[in-house]
Structure formats: structure tokens, C-alpha cells
Amino acid sequence: MVKRRKEEDIAGILEFDGRGSTDPEFLEWLADHKARNGGKIRVSQGGKGVRVMFSKEADMALWQRRSDAAAKGKKFVA
């Protein structure tokens, strides 16, 4: 039996410090991402918080802006 690893293009990885995969705001971001039918993302637990890997740079930029707005306490509008 031969095991093959599926290789995917990764645009980048963001780690959201202090957030877990069950964080309500993070789950809202994830639901919004799925509703937009954006690029593929993979979620895992990182060292300091939840880690998200993106296949599209545009998705990664959107999540980064969203995270920055949440850190400043502002409501993000896409």
C-alpha cells in the first residue's frame, strides 16, 4: 500500500492569540466565510490560539482586517 499526501497551495497562516476554536466571534467569522464560499481554510489549535491556514490571499487579508478591527473594539463590515 502506498500512502500519498495531498499537497495544497497555502497563501498564508494566521494565528489568533487568545482565541479558541469555540470562541463565538471566531465561529461567526467561520460561518461568514462558508456563506461567502471563499477559498479553502484549515483550522487547528496553535501555540497561543486558533491557527487558520488559507488557500487564497484575499481570504487571509479579509480575516486579518477582521481580527485587527476586533482588537480595536470596532465592528467589522465586509
All heavy atoms as a GROMACS GRO file, in nm:
protein
  613
    1MET      N    1   0.085  -0.118   0.000
    1MET     CA    2   0.000   0.000   0.000
    1MET      C    3   0.089   0.124   0.000
    1MET      O    4   0.184   0.132   0.076
    1MET     CB    5  -0.089  -0.003   0.124
    1MET     CG    6  -0.173   0.120   0.139
    1MET     SD    7  -0.260   0.118   0.294
    1MET     CE    8  -0.425   0.117   0.235
    2VAL      N    9   0.055   0.219  -0.083
    2VAL     CA   10   0.130   0.343  -0.095
    2VAL      C   11   0.046   0.456  -0.035
    2VAL      O   12  -0.070   0.472  -0.071
    2VAL     CB   13   0.162   0.374  -0.243
    2VAL    CG1   14   0.231   0.508  -0.254
    2VAL    CG2   15   0.244   0.264  -0.304
    3LYS      N   16   0.106   0.528   0.055
    3LYS     CA   17   0.037   0.644   0.113
    3LYS      C   18   0.080   0.769   0.038
    3LYS      O   19   0.198   0.790   0.016
    3LYS     CB   20   0.070   0.658   0.261
    3LYS     CG   21   0.013   0.549   0.346
    3LYS     CD   22   0.036   0.578   0.492
    3LYS     CE   23  -0.026   0.469   0.575
    3LYS     NZ   24  -0.009   0.496   0.718
    4ARG      N   25  -0.018   0.847   0.000
    4ARG     CA   26   0.011   0.972  -0.067
    4ARG      C   27  -0.038   1.087   0.018
    4ARG      O   28  -0.143   1.079   0.081
    4ARG     CB   29  -0.059   0.977  -0.204
    4ARG     CG   30  -0.007   0.874  -0.298
    4ARG     CD   31  -0.061   0.894  -0.436
    4ARG     NE   32  -0.208   0.894  -0.435
    4ARG     CZ   33  -0.281   0.921  -0.540
    4ARG    NH1   34  -0.225   0.952  -0.654
    4ARG    NH2   35  -0.412   0.918  -0.534
    5ARG      N   36   0.037   1.191   0.017
    5ARG     CA   37  -0.004   1.312   0.088
    5ARG      C   38  -0.058   1.411  -0.014
    5ARG      O   39   0.004   1.433  -0.118
    5ARG     CB   40   0.114   1.378   0.158
    5ARG     CG   41   0.158   1.304   0.280
    5ARG     CD   42   0.266   1.382   0.344
    5ARG     NE   43   0.205   1.463   0.449
    5ARG     CZ   44   0.274   1.519   0.544
    5ARG    NH1   45   0.404   1.508   0.547
    5ARG    NH2   46   0.214   1.591   0.636
    6LYS      N   47  -0.170   1.466   0.016
    6LYS     CA   48  -0.229   1.566  -0.071
    6LYS      C   49  -0.162   1.699  -0.041
    6LYS      O   50  -0.160   1.744   0.074
    6LYS     CB   51  -0.378   1.577  -0.047
    6LYS     CG   52  -0.446   1.676  -0.138
    6LYS     CD   53  -0.594   1.680  -0.114
    6LYS     CE   54  -0.659   1.784  -0.201
    6LYS     NZ   55  -0.801   1.796  -0.175
    7GLU      N   56  -0.104   1.759  -0.142
    7GLU     CA   57  -0.040   1.889  -0.123
    7GLU      C   58  -0.132   1.998  -0.174
    7GLU      O   59  -0.186   1.989  -0.283
    7GLU     CB   60   0.093   1.893  -0.198
    7GLU     CG   61   0.195   1.799  -0.139
    7GLU     CD   62   0.330   1.813  -0.206
    7GLU    OE1   63   0.356   1.918  -0.268
    7GLU    OE2   64   0.408   1.718  -0.196
    8GLU      N   65  -0.150   2.100  -0.092
    8GLU     CA   66  -0.236   2.212  -0.127
    8GLU      C   67  -0.153   2.339  -0.127
    8GLU      O   68  -0.058   2.352  -0.051
    8GLU     CB   69  -0.348   2.227  -0.025
    8GLU     CG   70  -0.439   2.107  -0.015
    8GLU     CD   71  -0.542   2.123   0.094
    8GLU    OE1   72  -0.578   2.237   0.128
    8GLU    OE2   73  -0.586   2.021   0.148
    9ASP      N   74  -0.190   2.432  -0.212
    9ASP     CA   75  -0.125   2.563  -0.211
    9ASP      C   76  -0.175   2.639  -0.090
    9ASP      O   77  -0.294   2.646  -0.063
    9ASP     CB   78  -0.159   2.642  -0.338
    9ASP     CG   79  -0.096   2.580  -0.462
    9ASP    OD1   80   0.008   2.513  -0.448
    9ASP    OD2   81  -0.152   2.599  -0.571
   10ILE      N   82  -0.081   2.695  -0.016
   10ILE     CA   83  -0.116   2.772   0.104
   10ILE      C   84  -0.071   2.916   0.082
   10ILE      O   85   0.046   2.942   0.057
   10ILE     CB   86  -0.049   2.714   0.229
   10ILE    CG1   87  -0.101   2.574   0.255
   10ILE    CG2   88  -0.075   2.803   0.350
   10ILE    CD1   89  -0.033   2.504   0.370
   11ALA      N   90  -0.167   3.008   0.091
   11ALA     CA   91  -0.136   3.150   0.074
   11ALA      C   92  -0.073   3.206   0.201
   11ALA      O   93   0.012   3.295   0.196
   11ALA     CB   94  -0.262   3.229   0.039
   12GLY      N   95  -0.114   3.155   0.315
   12GLY     CA   96  -0.058   3.203   0.441
   12GLY      C   97  -0.129   3.144   0.560
   12GLY      O   98  -0.229   3.075   0.549
   13ILE      N   99  -0.074   3.174   0.677
   13ILE     CA  100  -0.127   3.123   0.803
   13ILE      C  101  -0.140   3.240   0.900
   13ILE      O  102  -0.048   3.320   0.914
   13ILE     CB  103  -0.034   3.016   0.863
   13ILE    CG1  104  -0.018   2.899   0.767
   13ILE    CG2  105  -0.085   2.970   0.998
   13ILE    CD1  106   0.087   2.800   0.807
   14LEU      N  107  -0.254   3.247   0.966
   14LEU     CA  108  -0.275   3.346   1.072
   14LEU      C  109  -0.305   3.272   1.202
   14LEU      O  110  -0.376   3.172   1.202
   14LEU     CB  111  -0.393   3.437   1.039
   14LEU     CG  112  -0.378   3.531   0.920
   14LEU    CD1  113  -0.509   3.607   0.898
   14LEU    CD2  114  -0.265   3.627   0.941
   15GLU      N  115  -0.250   3.322   1.311
   15GLU     CA  116  -0.280   3.266   1.442
   15GLU      C  117  -0.343   3.377   1.526
   15GLU      O  118  -0.288   3.485   1.539
   15GLU     CB  119  -0.154   3.212   1.510
   15GLU     CG  120  -0.185   3.138   1.638
   15GLU     CD  121  -0.069   3.057   1.689
   15GLU    OE1  122   0.017   3.016   1.609
   15GLU    OE2  123  -0.064   3.036   1.810
   16PHE      N  124  -0.461   3.348   1.579
   16PHE     CA  125  -0.536   3.446   1.657
   16PHE      C  126  -0.512   3.419   1.805
   16PHE      O  127  -0.571   3.327   1.862
   16PHE     CB  128  -0.684   3.439   1.620
   16PHE     CG  129  -0.709   3.467   1.474
   16PHE    CD1  130  -0.728   3.363   1.384
   16PHE    CD2  131  -0.708   3.597   1.426
   16PHE    CE1  132  -0.749   3.388   1.250
   16PHE    CE2  133  -0.729   3.623   1.292
   16PHE     CZ  134  -0.749   3.519   1.204
   17ASP      N  135  -0.426   3.499   1.866
   17ASP     CA  136  -0.388   3.482   2.006
   17ASP      C  137  -0.510   3.494   2.097
   17ASP      O  138  -0.592   3.584   2.081
   17ASP     CB  139  -0.285   3.587   2.048
   17ASP     CG  140  -0.152   3.570   1.976
   17ASP    OD1  141  -0.134   3.465   1.911
   17ASP    OD2  142  -0.068   3.661   1.985
   18GLY      N  143  -0.519   3.404   2.191
   18GLY     CA  144  -0.624   3.410   2.292
   18GLY      C  145  -0.759   3.362   2.246
   18GLY      O  146  -0.855   3.366   2.322
   19ARG      N  147  -0.771   3.318   2.124
   19ARG     CA  148  -0.899   3.268   2.073
   19ARG      C  149  -0.892   3.117   2.056
   19ARG      O  150  -0.792   3.064   2.012
   19ARG     CB  151  -0.933   3.329   1.937
   19ARG     CG  152  -0.963   3.476   1.941
   19ARG     CD  153  -1.016   3.521   1.807
   19ARG     NE  154  -1.030   3.664   1.800
   19ARG     CZ  155  -1.139   3.730   1.840
   19ARG    NH1  156  -1.241   3.663   1.888
   19ARG    NH2  157  -1.145   3.860   1.832
   20GLY      N  158  -1.001   3.053   2.089
   20GLY     CA  159  -1.011   2.909   2.069
   20GLY      C  160  -1.106   2.880   1.955
   20GLY      O  161  -1.174   2.970   1.904
   21SER      N  162  -1.112   2.755   1.915
   21SER     CA  163  -1.199   2.719   1.803
   21SER      C  164  -1.347   2.724   1.842
   21SER      O  165  -1.433   2.715   1.756
   21SER     CB  166  -1.164   2.580   1.751
   21SER     OG  167  -1.178   2.485   1.854
   22THR      N  168  -1.376   2.742   1.971
   22THR     CA  169  -1.515   2.753   2.016
   22THR      C  170  -1.553   2.896   2.052
   22THR      O  171  -1.663   2.920   2.102
   22THR     CB  172  -1.539   2.663   2.139
   22THR    OG1  173  -1.450   2.701   2.242
   22THR    CG2  174  -1.519   2.516   2.103
   23ASP      N  175  -1.465   2.991   2.026
   23ASP     CA  176  -1.490   3.133   2.052
   23ASP      C  177  -1.609   3.177   1.965
   23ASP      O  178  -1.608   3.156   1.844
   23ASP     CB  179  -1.365   3.214   2.016
   23ASP     CG  180  -1.378   3.360   2.048
   23ASP    OD1  181  -1.486   3.419   2.022
   23ASP    OD2  182  -1.281   3.418   2.098
   24PRO      N  183  -1.712   3.237   2.024
   24PRO     CA  184  -1.832   3.276   1.947
   24PRO      C  185  -1.800   3.369   1.830
   24PRO      O  186  -1.858   3.353   1.721
   24PRO     CB  187  -1.922   3.346   2.049
   24PRO     CG  188  -1.871   3.304   2.181
   24PRO     CD  189  -1.728   3.269   2.165
   25GLU      N  190  -1.712   3.466   1.851
   25GLU     CA  191  -1.677   3.558   1.743
   25GLU      C  192  -1.604   3.485   1.631
   25GLU      O  193  -1.630   3.506   1.513
   25GLU     CB  194  -1.592   3.674   1.794
   25GLU     CG  195  -1.573   3.784   1.692
   25GLU     CD  196  -1.504   3.905   1.750
   25GLU    OE1  197  -1.432   3.893   1.851
   25GLU    OE2  198  -1.522   4.014   1.692
   26PHE      N  199  -1.515   3.393   1.665
   26PHE     CA  200  -1.444   3.314   1.565
   26PHE      C  201  -1.541   3.226   1.487
   26PHE      O  202  -1.530   3.215   1.364
   26PHE     CB  203  -1.336   3.228   1.631
   26PHE     CG  204  -1.265   3.139   1.534
   26PHE    CD1  205  -1.169   3.191   1.448
   26PHE    CD2  206  -1.295   3.005   1.526
   26PHE    CE1  207  -1.105   3.110   1.356
   26PHE    CE2  208  -1.232   2.923   1.435
   26PHE     CZ  209  -1.137   2.976   1.349
   27LEU      N  210  -1.637   3.165   1.555
   27LEU     CA  211  -1.736   3.082   1.488
   27LEU      C  212  -1.821   3.164   1.392
   27LEU      O  213  -1.860   3.116   1.285
   27LEU     CB  214  -1.824   3.009   1.590
   27LEU     CG  215  -1.753   2.901   1.672
   27LEU    CD1  216  -1.847   2.846   1.778
   27LEU    CD2  217  -1.701   2.791   1.582
   28GLU      N  218  -1.848   3.290   1.429
   28GLU     CA  219  -1.922   3.380   1.341
   28GLU      C  220  -1.840   3.409   1.215
   28GLU      O  221  -1.894   3.410   1.104
   28GLU     CB  222  -1.954   3.510   1.415
   28GLU     CG  223  -2.034   3.610   1.336
   28GLU     CD  224  -2.058   3.738   1.416
   28GLU    OE1  225  -2.092   3.727   1.536
   28GLU    OE2  226  -2.041   3.846   1.359
   29TRP      N  227  -1.710   3.433   1.231
   29TRP     CA  228  -1.623   3.457   1.117
   29TRP      C  229  -1.620   3.335   1.025
   29TRP      O  230  -1.624   3.348   0.903
   29TRP     CB  231  -1.481   3.487   1.161
   29TRP     CG  232  -1.462   3.611   1.241
   29TRP    CD1  233  -1.556   3.707   1.266
   29TRP    CD2  234  -1.344   3.653   1.306
   29TRP    NE1  235  -1.502   3.806   1.344
   29TRP    CE2  236  -1.372   3.775   1.370
   29TRP    CE3  237  -1.218   3.598   1.319
   29TRP    CZ2  238  -1.277   3.844   1.444
   29TRP    CZ3  239  -1.123   3.666   1.392
   29TRP    CH2  240  -1.152   3.788   1.453
   30LEU      N  241  -1.614   3.217   1.084
   30LEU     CA  242  -1.609   3.093   1.008
   30LEU      C  243  -1.739   3.072   0.930
   30LEU      O  244  -1.737   3.034   0.813
   30LEU     CB  245  -1.584   2.976   1.103
   30LEU     CG  246  -1.540   2.845   1.043
   30LEU    CD1  247  -1.413   2.861   0.961
   30LEU    CD2  248  -1.518   2.743   1.152
   31ALA      N  249  -1.853   3.099   0.993
   31ALA     CA  250  -1.983   3.086   0.926
   31ALA      C  251  -1.993   3.185   0.810
   31ALA      O  252  -2.044   3.150   0.703
   31ALA     CB  253  -2.096   3.107   1.026
   32ASP      N  254  -1.946   3.307   0.832
   32ASP     CA  255  -1.948   3.408   0.726
   32ASP      C  256  -1.860   3.364   0.609
   32ASP      O  257  -1.896   3.379   0.493
   32ASP     CB  258  -1.901   3.543   0.780
   32ASP     CG  259  -1.904   3.652   0.675
   32ASP    OD1  260  -2.012   3.670   0.613
   32ASP    OD2  261  -1.801   3.718   0.654
   33HIS      N  262  -1.745   3.306   0.641
   33HIS     CA  263  -1.654   3.258   0.536
   33HIS      C  264  -1.721   3.148   0.454
   33HIS      O  265  -1.714   3.148   0.331
   33HIS     CB  266  -1.525   3.204   0.599
   33HIS     CG  267  -1.428   3.155   0.500
   33HIS    ND1  268  -1.339   3.237   0.436
   33HIS    CD2  269  -1.406   3.031   0.450
   33HIS    CE1  270  -1.267   3.166   0.352
   33HIS    NE2  271  -1.306   3.040   0.359
   34LYS      N  272  -1.787   3.055   0.520
   34LYS     CA  273  -1.855   2.946   0.449
   34LYS      C  274  -1.970   2.999   0.366
   34LYS      O  275  -1.996   2.950   0.256
   34LYS     CB  276  -1.904   2.841   0.548
   34LYS     CG  277  -1.791   2.760   0.606
   34LYS     CD  278  -1.843   2.655   0.701
   34LYS     CE  279  -1.728   2.575   0.759
   34LYS     NZ  280  -1.773   2.471   0.852
   35ALA      N  281  -2.041   3.101   0.415
   35ALA     CA  282  -2.152   3.160   0.341
   35ALA      C  283  -2.105   3.229   0.214
   35ALA      O  284  -2.174   3.229   0.112
   35ALA     CB  285  -2.229   3.258   0.430
   36ARG      N  286  -1.986   3.288   0.219
   36ARG     CA  287  -1.931   3.356   0.102
   36ARG      C  288  -1.873   3.258   0.000
   36ARG      O  289  -1.841   3.296  -0.110
   36ARG     CB  290  -1.820   3.452   0.144
   36ARG     CG  291  -1.865   3.570   0.222
   36ARG     CD  292  -1.743   3.648   0.270
   36ARG     NE  293  -1.782   3.758   0.352
   36ARG     CZ  294  -1.796   3.882   0.307
   36ARG    NH1  295  -1.773   3.909   0.181
   36ARG    NH2  296  -1.832   3.978   0.387
   37ASN      N  297  -1.856   3.131   0.044
   37ASN     CA  298  -1.799   3.028  -0.042
   37ASN      C  299  -1.662   3.067  -0.091
   37ASN      O  300  -1.629   3.055  -0.209
   37ASN     CB  301  -1.893   2.995  -0.158
   37ASN     CG  302  -1.860   2.861  -0.220
   37ASN    OD1  303  -1.792   2.780  -0.160
   37ASN    ND2  304  -1.910   2.839  -0.339
   38GLY      N  305  -1.582   3.114   0.003
   38GLY     CA  306  -1.446   3.158  -0.031
   38GLY      C  307  -1.353   3.040  -0.052
   38GLY      O  308  -1.396   2.926  -0.072
   39GLY      N  309  -1.226   3.066  -0.048
   39GLY     CA  310  -1.126   2.961  -0.064
   39GLY      C  311  -1.125   2.867   0.055
   39GLY      O  312  -1.188   2.892   0.156
   40LYS      N  313  -1.055   2.759   0.039
   40LYS     CA  314  -1.049   2.661   0.146
   40LYS      C  315  -0.965   2.716   0.262
   40LYS      O  316  -0.867   2.784   0.241
   40LYS     CB  317  -0.982   2.534   0.096
   40LYS     CG  318  -1.062   2.461  -0.008
   40LYS     CD  319  -0.988   2.337  -0.051
   40LYS     CE  320  -1.062   2.267  -0.161
   40LYS     NZ  321  -0.988   2.149  -0.208
   41ILE      N  322  -1.010   2.683   0.382
   41ILE     CA  323  -0.932   2.716   0.501
   41ILE      C  324  -0.923   2.593   0.588
   41ILE      O  325  -1.008   2.505   0.582
   41ILE     CB  326  -0.990   2.835   0.581
   41ILE    CG1  327  -1.130   2.803   0.633
   41ILE    CG2  328  -0.990   2.961   0.501
   41ILE    CD1  329  -1.183   2.906   0.728
   42ARG      N  330  -0.818   2.586   0.665
   42ARG     CA  331  -0.799   2.475   0.759
   42ARG      C  332  -0.775   2.536   0.896
   42ARG      O  333  -0.695   2.626   0.911
   42ARG     CB  334  -0.680   2.393   0.715
   42ARG     CG  335  -0.658   2.271   0.800
   42ARG     CD  336  -0.558   2.183   0.738
   42ARG     NE  337  -0.614   2.137   0.612
   42ARG     CZ  338  -0.569   2.033   0.545
   42ARG    NH1  339  -0.466   1.968   0.589
   42ARG    NH2  340  -0.625   1.996   0.432
   43VAL      N  341  -0.846   2.486   0.995
   43VAL     CA  342  -0.840   2.539   1.131
   43VAL      C  343  -0.774   2.435   1.221
   43VAL      O  344  -0.806   2.317   1.215
   43VAL     CB  345  -0.982   2.572   1.183
   43VAL    CG1  346  -0.976   2.624   1.325
   43VAL    CG2  347  -1.051   2.671   1.092
   44SER      N  348  -0.680   2.482   1.305
   44SER     CA  349  -0.616   2.394   1.402
   44SER      C  350  -0.582   2.476   1.526
   44SER      O  351  -0.588   2.599   1.524
   44SER     CB  352  -0.490   2.329   1.345
   44SER     OG  353  -0.394   2.428   1.314
   45GLN      N  354  -0.546   2.408   1.632
   45GLN     CA  355  -0.509   2.478   1.755
   45GLN      C  356  -0.359   2.507   1.751
   45GLN      O  357  -0.279   2.416   1.737
   45GLN     CB  358  -0.543   2.393   1.878
   45GLN     CG  359  -0.522   2.463   2.009
   45GLN     CD  360  -0.610   2.586   2.025
   45GLN    OE1  361  -0.726   2.585   1.987
   45GLN    NE2  362  -0.556   2.691   2.080
   46GLY      N  363  -0.324   2.633   1.761
   46GLY     CA  364  -0.184   2.673   1.762
   46GLY      C  365  -0.131   2.686   1.903
   46GLY      O  366  -0.197   2.649   2.000
   47GLY      N  367  -0.011   2.740   1.916
   47GLY     CA  368   0.053   2.756   2.046
   47GLY      C  369  -0.014   2.860   2.134
   47GLY      O  370  -0.025   2.844   2.255
   48LYS      N  371  -0.060   2.970   2.074
   48LYS     CA  372  -0.118   3.080   2.152
   48LYS      C  373  -0.268   3.096   2.128
   48LYS      O  374  -0.333   3.170   2.199
   48LYS     CB  375  -0.049   3.211   2.114
   48LYS     CG  376   0.098   3.212   2.148
   48LYS     CD  377   0.160   3.343   2.105
   48LYS     CE  378   0.310   3.344   2.130
   48LYS     NZ  379   0.371   3.468   2.083
   49GLY      N  380  -0.321   3.033   2.026
   49GLY     CA  381  -0.462   3.046   1.994
   49GLY      C  382  -0.494   2.962   1.872
   49GLY      O  383  -0.417   2.877   1.831
   50VAL      N  384  -0.609   2.991   1.813
   50VAL     CA  385  -0.651   2.915   1.696
   50VAL      C  386  -0.569   2.958   1.575
   50VAL      O  387  -0.538   3.075   1.557
   50VAL     CB  388  -0.803   2.930   1.673
   50VAL    CG1  389  -0.840   3.070   1.630
   50VAL    CG2  390  -0.854   2.830   1.572
   51ARG      N  391  -0.530   2.861   1.493
   51ARG     CA  392  -0.447   2.886   1.374
   51ARG      C  393  -0.531   2.854   1.250
   51ARG      O  394  -0.596   2.750   1.245
   51ARG     CB  395  -0.325   2.796   1.379
   51ARG     CG  396  -0.228   2.819   1.266
   51ARG     CD  397  -0.108   2.730   1.278
   51ARG     NE  398  -0.033   2.764   1.398
   51ARG     CZ  399   0.043   2.680   1.466
   51ARG    NH1  400   0.055   2.555   1.428
   51ARG    NH2  401   0.108   2.721   1.573
   52VAL      N  402  -0.529   2.944   1.153
   52VAL     CA  403  -0.606   2.926   1.031
   52VAL      C  404  -0.512   2.934   0.911
   52VAL      O  405  -0.436   3.030   0.898
   52VAL     CB  406  -0.717   3.034   1.019
   52VAL    CG1  407  -0.804   3.011   0.897
   52VAL    CG2  408  -0.803   3.038   1.144
   53MET      N  409  -0.520   2.833   0.823
   53MET     CA  410  -0.440   2.831   0.701
   53MET      C  411  -0.532   2.861   0.583
   53MET      O  412  -0.641   2.804   0.573
   53MET     CB  413  -0.375   2.694   0.681
   53MET     CG  414  -0.267   2.666   0.782
   53MET     SD  415  -0.185   2.509   0.753
   53MET     CE  416  -0.296   2.401   0.839
   54PHE      N  417  -0.487   2.948   0.495
   54PHE     CA  418  -0.569   2.994   0.383
   54PHE      C  419  -0.510   2.952   0.250
   54PHE      O  420  -0.389   2.949   0.232
   54PHE     CB  421  -0.578   3.148   0.385
   54PHE     CG  422  -0.641   3.202   0.509
   54PHE    CD1  423  -0.564   3.234   0.618
   54PHE    CD2  424  -0.777   3.219   0.517
   54PHE    CE1  425  -0.621   3.284   0.734
   54PHE    CE2  426  -0.836   3.268   0.632
   54PHE     CZ  427  -0.758   3.300   0.741
   55SER      N  428  -0.600   2.924   0.153
   55SER     CA  429  -0.554   2.891   0.018
   55SER      C  430  -0.559   3.014  -0.072
   55SER      O  431  -0.501   3.013  -0.180
   55SER     CB  432  -0.640   2.778  -0.042
   55SER     OG  433  -0.774   2.819  -0.054
   56LYS      N  434  -0.630   3.118  -0.030
   56LYS     CA  435  -0.638   3.242  -0.108
   56LYS      C  436  -0.588   3.360  -0.026
   56LYS      O  437  -0.626   3.374   0.091
   56LYS     CB  438  -0.783   3.271  -0.149
   56LYS     CG  439  -0.840   3.176  -0.250
   56LYS     CD  440  -0.980   3.220  -0.287
   56LYS     CE  441  -1.043   3.129  -0.388
   56LYS     NZ  442  -1.180   3.174  -0.420
   57GLU      N  443  -0.506   3.444  -0.087
   57GLU     CA  444  -0.453   3.560  -0.017
   57GLU      C  445  -0.562   3.659   0.020
   57GLU      O  446  -0.556   3.724   0.123
   57GLU     CB  447  -0.346   3.628  -0.102
   57GLU     CG  448  -0.218   3.549  -0.108
   57GLU     CD  449  -0.108   3.622  -0.180
   57GLU    OE1  450  -0.102   3.746  -0.170
   57GLU    OE2  451  -0.028   3.555  -0.246
   58ALA      N  452  -0.665   3.671  -0.065
   58ALA     CA  453  -0.774   3.764  -0.038
   58ALA      C  454  -0.849   3.724   0.090
   58ALA      O  455  -0.887   3.810   0.170
   58ALA     CB  456  -0.871   3.769  -0.156
   59ASP      N  457  -0.869   3.594   0.109
   59ASP     CA  458  -0.935   3.547   0.232
   59ASP      C  459  -0.849   3.578   0.353
   59ASP      O  460  -0.901   3.621   0.456
   59ASP     CB  461  -0.960   3.397   0.225
   59ASP     CG  462  -1.067   3.360   0.123
   59ASP    OD1  463  -1.148   3.447   0.088
   59ASP    OD2  464  -1.067   3.244   0.079
   60MET      N  465  -0.720   3.556   0.341
   60MET     CA  466  -0.630   3.583   0.453
   60MET      C  467  -0.631   3.732   0.488
   60MET      O  468  -0.636   3.769   0.605
   60MET     CB  469  -0.487   3.539   0.418
   60MET     CG  470  -0.394   3.546   0.536
   60MET     SD  471  -0.233   3.480   0.502
   60MET     CE  472  -0.159   3.614   0.413
   61ALA      N  473  -0.632   3.819   0.388
   61ALA     CA  474  -0.635   3.964   0.412
   61ALA      C  475  -0.765   4.005   0.480
   61ALA      O  476  -0.764   4.088   0.572
   61ALA     CB  477  -0.617   4.039   0.281
   62LEU      N  478  -0.876   3.946   0.438
   62LEU     CA  479  -1.006   3.976   0.499
   62LEU      C  480  -1.006   3.935   0.646
   62LEU      O  481  -1.048   4.013   0.733
   62LEU     CB  482  -1.118   3.902   0.426
   62LEU     CG  483  -1.257   3.916   0.485
   62LEU    CD1  484  -1.309   4.058   0.466
   62LEU    CD2  485  -1.352   3.816   0.423
   63TRP      N  486  -0.956   3.816   0.679
   63TRP     CA  487  -0.952   3.770   0.818
   63TRP      C  488  -0.857   3.857   0.900
   63TRP      O  489  -0.883   3.883   1.017
   63TRP     CB  490  -0.909   3.624   0.824
   63TRP     CG  491  -1.022   3.529   0.797
   63TRP    CD1  492  -1.093   3.517   0.680
   63TRP    CD2  493  -1.078   3.435   0.886
   63TRP    NE1  494  -1.187   3.421   0.692
   63TRP    CE2  495  -1.180   3.367   0.818
   63TRP    CE3  496  -1.049   3.399   1.016
   63TRP    CZ2  497  -1.255   3.266   0.876
   63TRP    CZ3  498  -1.123   3.298   1.075
   63TRP    CH2  499  -1.226   3.233   1.005
   64GLN      N  500  -0.748   3.905   0.841
   64GLN     CA  501  -0.654   3.991   0.913
   64GLN      C  502  -0.719   4.125   0.948
   64GLN      O  503  -0.707   4.172   1.061
   64GLN     CB  504  -0.527   4.014   0.830
   64GLN     CG  505  -0.422   4.096   0.901
   64GLN     CD  506  -0.367   4.027   1.023
   64GLN    OE1  507  -0.322   3.914   1.013
   64GLN    NE2  508  -0.369   4.092   1.137
   65ARG      N  509  -0.790   4.183   0.851
   65ARG     CA  510  -0.860   4.310   0.877
   65ARG      C  511  -0.967   4.290   0.984
   65ARG      O  512  -0.986   4.374   1.072
   65ARG     CB  513  -0.921   4.365   0.749
   65ARG     CG  514  -0.821   4.419   0.651
   65ARG     CD  515  -0.886   4.499   0.538
   65ARG     NE  516  -1.000   4.434   0.477
   65ARG     CZ  517  -0.994   4.355   0.368
   65ARG    NH1  518  -0.878   4.333   0.310
   65ARG    NH2  519  -1.103   4.301   0.319
   66ARG      N  520  -1.038   4.180   0.976
   66ARG     CA  521  -1.143   4.148   1.073
   66ARG      C  522  -1.083   4.134   1.214
   66ARG      O  523  -1.138   4.185   1.310
   66ARG     CB  524  -1.209   4.017   1.030
   66ARG     CG  525  -1.336   3.985   1.099
   66ARG     CD  526  -1.390   3.856   1.045
   66ARG     NE  527  -1.473   3.881   0.929
   66ARG     CZ  528  -1.508   3.790   0.841
   66ARG    NH1  529  -1.466   3.667   0.851
   66ARG    NH2  530  -1.586   3.820   0.741
   67SER      N  531  -0.970   4.067   1.223
   67SER     CA  532  -0.902   4.049   1.352
   67SER      C  533  -0.853   4.182   1.408
   67SER      O  534  -0.866   4.210   1.527
   67SER     CB  535  -0.785   3.953   1.336
   67SER     OG  536  -0.712   3.944   1.454
   68ASP      N  537  -0.797   4.266   1.320
   68ASP     CA  538  -0.749   4.398   1.364
   68ASP      C  539  -0.864   4.483   1.416
   68ASP      O  540  -0.850   4.553   1.515
   68ASP     CB  541  -0.677   4.469   1.250
   68ASP     CG  542  -0.546   4.400   1.211
   68ASP    OD1  543  -0.495   4.318   1.291
   68ASP    OD2  544  -0.497   4.428   1.100
   69ALA      N  545  -0.979   4.479   1.346
   69ALA     CA  546  -1.095   4.556   1.390
   69ALA      C  547  -1.146   4.506   1.524
   69ALA      O  548  -1.184   4.585   1.610
   69ALA     CB  549  -1.204   4.549   1.284
   70ALA      N  550  -1.146   4.374   1.544
   70ALA     CA  551  -1.193   4.318   1.672
   70ALA      C  552  -1.098   4.357   1.785
   70ALA      O  553  -1.143   4.384   1.898
   70ALA     CB  554  -1.202   4.166   1.661
   71ALA      N  555  -0.968   4.363   1.757
   71ALA     CA  556  -0.872   4.402   1.859
   71ALA      C  557  -0.888   4.547   1.901
   71ALA      O  558  -0.864   4.582   2.017
   71ALA     CB  559  -0.730   4.378   1.808
   72LYS      N  560  -0.933   4.630   1.809
   72LYS     CA  561  -0.956   4.771   1.839
   72LYS      C  562  -1.095   4.795   1.897
   72LYS      O  563  -1.127   4.906   1.935
   72LYS     CB  564  -0.939   4.854   1.713
   72LYS     CG  565  -0.798   4.858   1.662
   72LYS     CD  566  -0.786   4.939   1.535
   72LYS     CE  567  -0.645   4.936   1.482
   72LYS     NZ  568  -0.632   5.006   1.354
   73GLY      N  569  -1.177   4.690   1.900
   73GLY     CA  570  -1.311   4.702   1.956
   73GLY      C  571  -1.412   4.761   1.860
   73GLY      O  572  -1.517   4.806   1.900
   74LYS      N  573  -1.383   4.759   1.732
   74LYS     CA  574  -1.473   4.813   1.631
   74LYS      C  575  -1.549   4.700   1.564
   74LYS      O  576  -1.504   4.587   1.560
   74LYS     CB  577  -1.395   4.890   1.526
   74LYS     CG  578  -1.323   5.011   1.579
   74LYS     CD  579  -1.248   5.080   1.469
   74LYS     CE  580  -1.173   5.201   1.522
   74LYS     NZ  581  -1.094   5.266   1.417
   75LYS      N  582  -1.664   4.732   1.507
   75LYS     CA  583  -1.743   4.635   1.432
   75LYS      C  584  -1.691   4.632   1.289
   75LYS      O  585  -1.679   4.736   1.225
   75LYS     CB  586  -1.892   4.674   1.436
   75LYS     CG  587  -1.983   4.581   1.362
   75LYS     CD  588  -1.998   4.450   1.435
   75LYS     CE  589  -2.098   4.362   1.362
   75LYS     NZ  590  -2.099   4.228   1.409
   76PHE      N  591  -1.660   4.515   1.239
   76PHE     CA  592  -1.606   4.500   1.103
   76PHE      C  593  -1.720   4.485   1.005
   76PHE      O  594  -1.813   4.407   1.027
   76PHE     CB  595  -1.515   4.377   1.095
   76PHE     CG  596  -1.459   4.355   0.959
   76PHE    CD1  597  -1.351   4.428   0.914
   76PHE    CD2  598  -1.514   4.261   0.874
   76PHE    CE1  599  -1.300   4.408   0.788
   76PHE    CE2  600  -1.463   4.240   0.749
   76PHE     CZ  601  -1.355   4.313   0.704
   77VAL      N  602  -1.715   4.560   0.896
   77VAL     CA  603  -1.812   4.550   0.788
   77VAL      C  604  -1.737   4.511   0.662
   77VAL      O  605  -1.650   4.585   0.617
   77VAL     CB  606  -1.888   4.683   0.768
   77VAL    CG1  607  -1.985   4.670   0.653
   77VAL    CG2  608  -1.957   4.725   0.895
   78ALA      N  609  -1.772   4.396   0.605
   78ALA     CA  610  -1.702   4.348   0.484
   78ALA      C  611  -1.753   4.415   0.360
   78ALA      O  612  -1.862   4.454   0.344
   78ALA     CB  613  -1.722   4.198   0.471
   0.00000   0.00000   0.00000
